[in-house]
Amino acid sequence: MSDEPRHPLLETPGPVLAVTRVDKSFPGVRALVKVSFECRAGEIHGLVGENGAGKSTLMRILAGVLRPDSGSIQISGKGVTLNSPRHAHDLGIAMVYQDTRLVDELDVAQNIWLEREPGWSFFVDRSEMERRSAAILLRLGIQIDLRRRVGELSVGERQIVEIARGLTADPAALILDEPTSSLDPAESKQLGKILAGLRSAGTGIVFISHRLPEVLEFADRITVMKDGEIVSTLENKGLTVDTLVSLMVGRTLSLAFPSKTAKPGAARLEVEDLSSLGHFQNVSFSLAAGEIVGLGGIQGNGQRQIARALYGLLPATGRVRLNGSRISLRSPGHAIHSGVVYVPADRRGEGLFVAHSIRENIAVPHLSAWSNFGMMSNRQEAGAVRETIDRLKIRTPSAEQPVGLLSGGNQQKVVFGRWLLAKPILYLFEEPTVGVDVGTKLELYRVIRRLADEGAAVLVLSSDLIELIGLCDRILVVAHGRIVDSVPAAEATEERIIGSAVRNKRENALTRDFSGKEAGQNARRVSIREVLLRRYAGAGLLSLLILSLGVYTTLRSPYFLTERNLGNLVIQIAPLALVSVGQMAAILIGGIDLSVGPSMSLTTALASYVIVGSAPANIVGGIALCLFSGILIGALNGLTILYLRIPDLITTLSTFSVVSGLALIVRPSPGGNVSEVFSDTVTTRIGWFPIIGLALILLAIAGESLQLRGRVGTQWYAIGSNPEAAFVAGIPVRRVRLCAYLFSGLMAVLAGLVIAARIGSGDPQAGSQFTLASVTAVVVGGTSIFGGRGTVIGTLLGAILLVLMQNSLNQLHVSAYYQYVWTGALMLLAVASYSMHEYANLGAKFNAGLQKRARL
């Protein structure tokens, strides 16, 4: 535990956390209906219910992630309004999420203390953070190297880190959402001891779990939820798993499902030992012609991944046969060609092209079948689309209606209709009736049954057990990535299915088999050398490349190592280095700033008017005005992106055009004069070495210090790697992103001032090439174009390499046109290297997991 004093809320008796008549709705769904719930100080309160019962929604309201539509929240009897996760944490509420909210690019200690790091205003006390982290892990009985990247941890270890984070502030109320889902029995038992200790200390604990035996073992009271409402709150005296299951599912079938098949036909699908790293393993089953089989159990146990693997969306090993012939699972294209189709749960994200018409959405998989020599047969397409619309009773005035304007039920019919024309062997339906009304559900049920009656095999995934029981001929219950029960239609009840899933308390095989070790097992310690290599290996390679290029140019040109050339080289590097560091900030948080080049041009144009004469006041005032222009441009970019929700690329591309025009308005052509005093000061040399080179060295030191030990560096890495994790940790994501764009704008102005000092006049095109060059320098320097990873030193080395390459080509009398070729090739090579490295890591991890599993 941390050394911080106990939270003052614990001194108050009675409920430490309570909600009264809370409502919460999402589009088309009432998630919570007049919910009242309380957790007392010094108790473990279990919260159980089926998938979709509203448990996680309620807890996210208490954690400040969501806001209720109505109702009240009390902490120690005092009404509060929770504005953010940070606000909830400050009031003494900590939440541990089922799907861990961790930042892969940060190490264990940084994740445990994210946004709550011990230290000073701007810098983190790393040694104190590690000491406190070690104390928390020791209390948990777990040994994990604090310097390991979280992205390298097993599933179980990640869960442990998430729990450790929840304990950093000795919370008044601790909410645990499925905390044991990735823990083995020994770790779960250890967690039980920890919870007992926290209870004795007065902490109120909300324990959410589908593992009902563990809820009965740990909890003092248990609340059951169903369909967004509280069913009952019971003292844990004499309760059994069967009692809880009965309360969770107490309802009957109310839909008229179509009749089930009398006798299945020949085998259509045969699956043997299908496995996918970290998702499921050794899955074997078969489907017959005319049969509808459901995948049931608690969500998140591998059902969805099994279906996606069968469609080629997830890497998997094993044997899959259709009609007796083995098929490839390499890609969706191979699956479709073999006779497998997939209807995803996320119809808008994965199932539809919402901006396109019904006709286009239905026709897209069949274009080759309806064309000759690249020319579509409009008559054939129109006939097939009209037949599908009539068959499924899609309510639309025209086949040209944009599918995004249809109701949810009609959109789902369009997804169904697309694949009805293919006449496949196997249908994979994931949540086939999610978000549709009862009438449409019945229509879709009849469609699915008709497909089976026509001889296809059908696999259905649904979180609605009533749907599975009413529709399927057989239900396979999945738990921990394995099929643990096969339930015939005649024996299918909610009690049987849920009971099979929650009674399975065996060790989580996924954590053992795929991690290569037990979660939490003491791993080999990460040395300082490994930490440095992990961060600076790319910078080291860049340094060698720069040195090699310099040596080669020296051997080929007698002018390269002259004082004049080296001094000019430093001055040429400076503007690109400055603007690239600003660009790195934008890319590090997962964005990009395409306006930096025109900002530099505008700065030189402004400088030719406002930085004139020799009076210090004029020079300082002119510099301040230029810096203010950078702040305005950065603020325009940031506010537009954050509050108008326009993507970074589009926003900064628009700003690129606007600022380019402003630069031409201010200075239509090169001209004017910049203060000689200012120019001489910026280009001053100590011997042959310009003092601006010293400024770059100081920038590298300061930048690396902020990234390694500064709070802002941790925030940038967290937001770029996992914005949601950053938000729930309490990081003010919007404010930090805005600051990144302000910083980028300021650095572009500084770079423009260096150019103005160098050329001595204003030029509205002076920065035109720096937008692409800055992105190239950042990416070549090792920053991920997707955000979350990068260093200031790497960025500066990337800038040095680009300028040195241009200088070398000039020294070697190579045409300037080739400089563009080399710049583009360098960026392409850097991005390709990163992608290949990530792919190689994934493959190595996958193979290691399979080898480990084979030995067990």
KOLZAKE-820986 format. One record per residue (C-alpha): x, y, z. Coordinates in pm, whole numbers. Each point is the difference from the previous one (the first is absolute). Last residue first. Example, Ala and Ser with C-alpha at 12.3 -4.5 7.8 and 13.67 -1.06 7.14 Angstrom:
2
px_py_pz
1367_-106_714
-137_-344_66
***
This chain:
856
px_py_pz
179_-2881_-2142
289_-13_-248
-222_76_-300
-142_304_179
347_141_46
80_-47_-368
-327_168_-98
69_296_227
351_40_-135
-135_-6_-355
-252_277_75
256_213_181
245_-34_-287
-270_84_-253
-111_307_192
359_120_37
64_-54_-372
-313_198_-88
109_286_226
348_6_-156
-142_-20_-353
-227_297_71
285_205_150
232_-80_-291
-270_92_-252
-53_337_172
374_75_-7
46_-119_-359
-290_212_-122
142_303_181
347_-55_-148
-137_-55_-350
-190_327_12
310_196_101
221_-186_-248
-229_75_-294
-36_365_99
378_32_19
28_-159_-343
-138_318_-156
293_196_143
226_-168_-256
310_-166_146
315_215_10
164_-212_274
8_297_237
-364_70_-85
-93_-361_69
190_20_327
-182_316_107
-337_-155_-77
92_-315_195
132_208_288
-328_192_13
-204_-322_14
234_-175_245
10_297_238
-380_17_5
-25_-371_81
263_45_271
-212_276_152
-306_-227_-9
189_-289_159
123_228_278
-353_127_64
-128_-355_37
-291_-202_-137
-294_-229_83
-366_65_75
-112_110_-344
-113_-173_-321
292_144_-202
222_-170_255
299_219_85
330_-162_-96
205_290_-132
-93_-91_-357
-361_71_99
77_339_155
242_106_-273
-248_-100_-270
-284_193_163
226_305_23
114_-32_-363
-357_-26_-127
-102_321_176
338_167_-54
-15_33_-377
-218_311_-10
182_176_283
167_280_-197
-293_48_-238
-129_335_132
361_130_24
95_286_232
359_119_27
336_-66_165
41_-351_-145
143_-153_320
-188_214_250
-330_-66_-178
80_-372_-9
69_-2_374
-322_195_61
-194_-257_-202
134_-282_218
-107_191_310
-344_52_-158
-34_-372_-79
99_-77_360
-279_226_126
-263_-165_-220
107_-350_106
-15_105_366
-353_134_-47
-90_-327_-172
135_-203_294
-174_231_247
-335_-74_-164
67_-373_31
80_43_369
-315_201_63
-221_-248_-182
146_-302_177
-21_135_354
170_-312_145
-223_-161_263
101_-363_-41
-334_-59_-174
102_250_-268
351_-135_-55
-132_-354_-34
-250_126_-257
270_184_-194
223_-311_-26
346_35_-157
-9_363_-105
-175_115_316
232_-198_227
321_109_-174
-104_366_12
-100_-24_367
327_-167_96
193_278_-171
-211_266_170
76_-145_343
372_33_-56
253_-270_82
81_-171_-330
-180_226_-246
77_321_186
365_-96_42
23_-103_-366
-133_338_-108
229_197_232
311_-186_-115
-91_18_-369
-95_368_27
332_74_173
181_-163_-292
-215_198_-244
86_324_181
368_-90_-22
-44_-31_-377
-161_344_4
334_123_130
148_-62_-344
329_-200_0
285_145_-213
164_182_288
-286_70_232
-252_109_-258
-281_256_-8
-278_-85_-249
-291_93_229
171_314_132
115_117_-344
-351_-38_-141
-160_189_290
253_283_-20
-41_6_-377
-372_58_45
-199_-177_-272
-35_169_-335
-283_8_-249
-42_-224_-299
-112_-333_-139
-338_28_-173
-361_51_107
106_81_362
-294_30_239
-255_-128_-252
231_-282_-108
51_-109_362
-376_20_61
-65_-229_-296
242_-261_130
-165_34_342
-343_-85_-143
123_-289_-217
198_-169_277
-287_70_240
-221_-215_-222
263_-276_1
22_44_377
-371_-64_44
-27_-284_-251
294_-197_141
-93_64_362
-353_-132_-47
-291_244_52
-162_-46_340
-127_360_13
117_24_361
330_-187_2
123_35_-356
-117_358_-48
131_101_343
342_-151_-66
54_140_-349
-121_350_82
200_-2_324
316_-99_-187
-56_275_-257
-67_259_270
301_-109_206
222_22_-308
-127_353_-70
83_91_361
356_-117_-55
30_237_-295
-134_290_208
242_-83_283
293_-4_-245
-103_341_-129
-27_142_352
344_-134_90
154_150_-315
-173_335_35
87_25_370
362_-93_-68
38_294_-242
209_-104_-302
-244_41_-283
-254_-254_-115
-177_-303_140
-359_109_-78
-21_23_-379
249_-260_-129
-88_-213_301
-361_-29_-118
104_-156_-331
251_-231_169
-267_-110_247
-259_-57_-274
242_-235_-176
63_-193_322
-374_-30_60
-36_-118_-362
233_-291_79
-156_-83_338
-358_-34_-128
10_-376_-59
-20_-78_371
-59_-368_82
-194_-195_261
46_-303_226
141_175_307
356_-66_-119
-82_137_-345
-82_347_135
302_8_233
226_-132_-278
-107_288_-223
127_244_260
332_-185_16
5_-1_-381
-46_379_-16
309_53_214
218_-258_-174
-96_126_-346
81_358_99
335_-96_162
141_-241_-261
79_276_-249
188_200_267
197_-313_94
86_-70_-365
112_358_-53
255_-44_277
115_-334_-143
35_147_-349
198_303_112
222_-196_233
100_-235_-281
-83_-367_47
-211_-30_-317
225_197_-235
244_-276_-95
-286_-214_-140
-4_-378_-56
177_-120_315
-181_257_213
-333_-101_-154
58_-365_95
105_93_354
-306_222_48
-235_-266_-137
151_-259_233
-28_233_301
-363_81_-78
-79_-371_-46
175_-87_326
-195_272_181
-324_-126_-154
77_-350_127
58_137_349
-323_199_-11
-187_-318_-92
152_-186_295
-83_291_232
-314_-95_188
14_-379_7
378_9_18
-14_230_303
-249_-224_180
203_-308_-90
317_156_141
-183_103_316
-81_-368_49
-345_-157_-19
-37_-266_264
-84_-351_-113
-362_-70_89
-136_-77_346
-331_-168_-68
-287_248_-3
-191_-181_-267
145_-349_-30
248_-43_-280
14_-31_-380
-274_258_-27
-209_-209_-236
-49_-319_197
-37_133_351
-213_306_-58
-216_-178_-254
-40_-303_219
-182_194_271
15_-252_279
-321_-184_67
-292_174_159
-265_-102_-253
-318_50_197
-62_331_-177
-24_-129_-357
-181_-330_55
-244_170_239
-69_275_-249
-94_-254_-266
-196_-238_224
-183_277_186
-91_171_-327
-155_-321_-120
88_-227_-291
-77_-366_66
-224_-65_-301
214_223_-220
311_-208_68
268_157_224
368_-53_-77
218_97_295
350_127_79
107_128_-342
329_175_72
117_361_-8
-40_54_374
-365_-107_-18
-202_-82_-313
-340_-174_14
-95_-165_-329
-374_24_-64
-198_-241_-219
-307_27_-221
8_377_37
-274_262_-24
-191_3_329
292_-84_225
242_234_-177
-246_289_-1
-92_-51_365
371_-2_79
45_349_-144
377_56_-23
-15_-150_-347
231_-192_-229
-168_-212_-269
159_-267_-222
-209_-113_-297
52_-294_-235
-175_32_-335
-246_-253_-144
-305_204_-101
-152_-65_343
299_176_154
-57_309_-211
-371_-13_87
85_-5_372
215_312_-39
-270_180_-199
-267_-98_255
212_139_282
54_316_-203
-376_54_-34
-54_-66_370
270_250_91
-154_256_-235
-324_-17_196
180_20_334
193_315_-87
366_7_-103
307_107_199
178_-335_-11
-186_-259_-207
284_-197_-160
237_31_299
277_-170_-199
-130_-217_-285
242_-235_-179
-162_-168_-301
156_-313_-152
-49_-158_-343
-58_325_-187
-290_101_-228
169_328_-103
-330_186_-55
-96_-48_365
327_171_91
-89_358_-89
-355_-54_122
107_-56_360
195_327_6
-297_177_-160
-233_-158_255
217_140_279
-39_347_-146
-376_-55_-9
-3_-81_371
219_295_92
-220_244_-190
117_121_-340
171_333_-69
352_-149_11
-97_-236_-282
-16_288_-243
-318_-52_-209
90_-111_-353
-199_-323_36
-303_223_31
-286_98_230
134_-225_275
-143_-254_243
199_-319_-46
-252_-282_-28
271_-269_5
-112_-168_-321
-108_325_-164
333_175_63
192_-311_-108
-194_-34_-326
54_371_-72
375_-42_53
19_-304_-227
-196_169_-278
196_325_20
334_-183_-18
-100_-215_-297
-137_302_-189
303_214_83
239_-259_-142
331_148_110
292_44_-240
344_-126_108
37_-259_-276
-344_-139_87
-168_94_325
-265_-139_232
210_-274_162
291_240_47
-220_251_179
-152_-253_239
153_101_334
-101_369_-48
-356_-55_-122
-195_27_325
180_312_120
-9_165_-343
-371_-59_-40
-81_123_349
184_321_-79
332_125_131
90_225_294
-54_-280_251
235_-248_-163
-127_-285_215
108_-301_203
315_97_187
-61_334_171
-370_47_-66
-90_-367_44
205_-48_313
-122_-349_90
157_-153_-310
-177_-209_-269
258_-250_-127
8_-213_-314
170_-335_-69
-16_-175_-338
365_-68_-86
33_320_-206
-151_194_289
256_-148_241
293_65_-234
-105_363_-34
-53_28_375
370_-86_44
242_-281_80
-248_-253_134
63_-256_-275
-240_-286_-63
15_-379_41
-258_-186_-206
-261_-225_166
-299_221_-77
186_285_167
304_-99_204
194_196_261
325_-122_153
199_180_266
190_325_34
-136_352_26
71_357_-104
-319_210_29
-214_147_-279
1_-316_-213
-373_-69_24
44_-303_227
231_214_214
-271_264_31
-248_-261_122
240_-138_260
97_353_107
-361_87_74
-45_-301_226
333_42_180
-95_49_364
-92_367_-29
-371_-51_44
-112_-259_253
-137_-314_-159
-143_-74_-341
107_-95_-352
-314_-109_-183
-52_-275_-257
-261_12_-275
-19_-325_-196
-134_-54_-353
325_-150_-124
208_-111_295
235_196_221
309_-142_170
209_72_309
358_28_119
163_292_182
352_-79_122
68_358_105
-162_340_30
95_370_14
359_57_113
157_-153_-309
-259_-160_-223
-85_-370_4
-218_-235_-208
59_-360_108
-239_-150_-257
-291_178_-171
-236_-186_-233
-261_198_-195
-262_-143_-239
-67_-340_155
-289_-182_-165
-359_81_89
-160_106_327
-330_-162_104
-316_172_116
129_355_-33
-139_250_248
-332_174_-42
6_377_-36
15_209_318
-315_160_137
149_244_248
-89_17_370
239_-255_148
-1_11_377
170_212_266
197_-44_322
351_9_-147
204_175_270
-221_-94_296
13_-369_-93
376_18_-54
44_155_346
-200_-272_173
176_-273_-199
340_136_104
-104_-27_362
-96_244_276
-7_-120_359
98_337_142
144_254_-242
-245_275_88
-218_72_-299
-69_291_-236
-267_-78_-259
-108_53_-359
168_337_-58
-79_124_-350
191_41_-327
-133_-319_-160
95_-213_300
206_88_307
75_-211_310
153_161_309
213_-210_235
100_73_358
305_-109_198
188_-109_-312
318_-209_-35
-101_-367_-22
-345_54_-150
151_228_-264
272_-259_-62
-258_-274_-55
-189_237_-235
284_51_-245
-185_255_-212
157_275_207
-51_349_136
145_71_346
-83_340_150
235_65_290
-48_248_286
329_56_178
-5_-10_380
343_-146_77
-156_-343_61
-151_16_-348
340_81_-147
149_-302_174
-280_-226_-122
52_132_-351
370_-87_17
-78_-350_122
-248_-49_-283
262_120_-247
231_-275_124
-274_-255_-62
-52_138_-349
375_-24_-64
4_-364_110
-311_-79_-205
140_154_-323
-69_360_-90
-133_135_-331
-366_51_96
94_58_363
-61_376_9
-334_-22_-184
-82_368_65
154_95_337
-125_324_154
198_128_299
-162_251_234
193_210_251
309_-46_-212
345_-71_145
147_230_-266
205_-249_-202
-239_-294_46
-179_28_-335
334_7_-180
92_-333_161
-321_-152_-136
87_112_-354
355_-132_41
-142_-338_109
-230_-7_-303
297_68_-227
185_-289_162
-290_-234_-75
-15_99_-366
376_-45_-41
231_299_5
206_131_-295
-231_294_-73
39_103_364
363_78_-72
217_-148_272
177_242_232
-203_-90_312
98_-365_-24
-300_-198_120
-9_-186_332
-343_-63_149
-114_-52_360
-255_280_-28
163_179_293
334_-48_-176
-151_152_-314
-108_306_200
339_37_168
183_-38_-332
-212_278_-149
78_227_297
374_-50_-40
-19_35_-379
-183_331_29
247_122_263
292_-80_-231
-169_166_-297
-80_329_174
-198_153_-287
58_349_-139
-219_299_-76
-161_91_333
205_-235_216
12_-370_73
-237_-289_55
-190_-108_-312
-378_23_11
-63_52_-374
104_-363_-67
126_-153_326
-46_-370_-81
60_60_-369
331_179_57
118_-278_233
-83_-271_-254
167_164_-299
-161_228_-255
-51_-87_-368
-290_-236_69
-210_255_186
-253_-180_222
-377_11_22
-61_-371_61
-315_-151_-143
-152_-97_336
65_343_147
129_79_349
-174_304_143
107_241_274
-229_231_196
145_227_271
-131_346_-88
318_77_-194
-56_-321_-196
-349_108_-100
132_338_-113
276_-167_-202
-255_-232_-163
-197_308_-105
-286_229_101
-146_-195_290
-288_194_151
-15_-46_376
-260_-42_274
147_-59_345
-90_-313_195
349_-146_-1
8_43_-377
-343_51_-149
-111_-20_-361
-339_122_-123
-256_-85_-265
-36_106_-361
171_-40_-338
307_-140_174
349_116_-101
256_-247_-128
372_-40_78
-33_146_351
78_-328_177
-353_-23_146
-146_40_-349
241_-263_-123
-127_-230_275
-360_32_-109
86_-61_-365
210_-303_96
-288_-161_186
-276_82_-250
-151_-345_-60
157_-12_-345
172_-330_62
-180_-174_282
12_119_359
221_24_306
118_268_244
179_-113_316
42_246_286
316_-44_203
-44_193_323
204_240_216
-177_321_-95
-339_-82_-142
-85_-36_-366
-332_132_-125
-232_-47_-296
-314_161_-138
-76_-44_-371
-298_178_-150
52_-164_-342
354_-47_-131
111_-96_-353
-312_117_-180
100_-75_-360
-95_149_-338
269_267_6
150_-22_351
-193_46_321
95_47_364
-230_34_301
104_21_366
-264_-31_271
247_49_288
371_-76_-12
221_-81_298
364_-16_108
153_9_348
-322_-127_150
3_27_381
270_137_227
226_296_-88
371_-48_72
48_-165_-337
-81_329_-173
325_145_138
209_-209_-242
272_-188_185
338_170_1
235_-39_-300
281_-252_36
-130_-207_-288
-108_-359_39
***
